[in-house]
């Protein structure tokens, strides 16, 4: 009787190990170069390298929904969007410091505030788009076309990261814009700065 139980268990373990080994996890991993190679682009529509993002980006690249981590203030957000649906007060812990912050929750985005500064904006639904035209639901190919081929993506920064998801991030001088990709589409847009 015990032999009969071990056979299916060994088969299941073998299938799981095979799947993990040959698919790099429990979901599809998007390789930027593969996206570039399989996307039909005309000669005048080339993907830009991510290093070119650094050379061509402006302060406007770190804004969405009219909110900028560089230029906007909490009072400016209140005057445009009104009071948030919810306000939470917390503590953000970083490698070498911690800071008190406020989280303002709106229907389509969250804003993180420290004092008079907006240091993080996360858009998770709606029609808001970046200055380069990326919005929720856009295909990963459009992100790569507008922001460049990114060599690496971070799996750890985003709270909702699951196996098979991808996170493409671009930065300049401590300012970051990132795109959470689920099922090859933009699921959220994160703009933040780090000191």
C-alpha positions, 0 to 999 in steps of 0.5 A: 500500500505504501508503494502505491502512494509513493509512486504518484508523489514522486511523479508529482515532485518530478513534474514540478521540478521539471516545470520549475527548471525549464520555465524558470518558475510557475509563470512565463518570464518575459525576456526583453530581447525576445520581445524585441526579436519577435515584434515586427518593427519597421526600420524607422521604429527601433527600440531604444537602449535603456541607457538612452532613457537616462540621456533623453529623460526629463523631469516630466518622465517622473510624473503621472496623473499630473503629479510629479515626484520632482515638482508636486506638493501635497497641497497641490495634489489636494487642490486638484484631486481633493481629499483622498478616500483614505489616509494612512500614517506609517513608517518606511524602513530603508537600509540605513534610516527610517522615516514617517510617511503618509499614504493617501489612497485615491480610487486609481492611485496611491501617493506616498508623502514625507513632510512636504514631499511626494516620494512615491506614486503608484497608479494601478487602474484608470487611463492616466498615462506617462509622458511617453504614453504608457498606461495600465493595460498597455503591452510590454512591447510598448514599454520596451519601445518607449523606455528601452530594453532593460537588462534587469528587472527587480522582483523584490521591490513591488509588494504584489510580485508573483512568480511569472510577473516582471518589473521593468525599471528605469532611472536617472539621478535617484528618480525611478519609473517602473512598470509591473507586467502581468500577463504581458500587460502593464498592471501598475506604474510606480514612480519614486525617488530614493535618497 
